[in-house]
Amino acid sequence: MSKDSTDTHFGYRTVPLREKQRMVDDVFHSVARRYDLMNDLMSGGLHRAWKDALISKLRPPRGARAWHLLDVAGGTGDITLRALAAAGSGAQATVADVNLDMLAVGRERAAATRFGERIEFVEANAEALPFPDRRFDAVTIAFGIRNVPRIEDALREMHRVLKLGGHFLCLEFSNVDVPMLEELYEAYSFRVIPQIGRVVAGDAESYRYLVESIRRFPDRDSFAGMMRAAGFARVEATPMSGGIVALHSGWRL
């Protein structure tokens, strides 16, 4: 990557920082309608277990106690719907996503459930969230942080909108720890996933970018350092499935 601070990476390409958000938007415009199906196909359904682990760690409160979740880059509503299903009647959620196509999918999904009236969908950039300080009891982001052009800015914003004592959880792809699994995962990622994208979603290039973006994401220790720099306390990371993904946790204290 160029040493010029106005450049960043888009997968393995170096691009102007100002252009990355538009390019990411184009990817998710292309994949929005098939996004959840592709998650099933690409992970062999494992993404469901990973998201269940996030909800278990989140521990939404039961009963009528008021509790408000912000799910960033959560356009299709997958995390939000899981959280509300695990929570009591006092829970509500806001889904923030910069991509209108992803939000449209989420609104349709939510409308078909009993939780529709308890979810607000907001077009918002993770780097400049349009919410007041200390607004939310919890903030989540699942498989979205690596697509943000300025990750440090997004982390600071998510910390800002958390209440004191609020919990931040980030589910993201990580570094495989098992040598033989690492080789198989590498081959599967670069040879198979783009072809699944071509057949199912009619778009191999978007899925090639998504695979490359995983490889460019910081390792667990580096990301933990970024979280601490943004103000999070009690930072920890739990690797799952041999390190294919990690669940990052932090608190505003």
Secondary structure, 3 states (H helix, E strand, C coil): CCCCCCEEEECCEEEEHHHHHHHHHHHHHHHHHHHHHHHHHHHCCHHHHHHHHHHHHHCCCCCCCCEEEEEECCCCCHHHHHHHHHCCCCEEEEEEECCHHHHHHHHHHHHCCCCHHHEEEEECCCCCCCCCCCCEEEEEEECCHHHCCCHHHHHHHHHHCEEEEEEEEEEEECCCCCHHHHHHHHHHHHHHHHHHHHHHHCCHHHHHHHHHHHHHCCCHHHHHHHHHHCCCEEEEEEEEHHHCEEEEEEECC
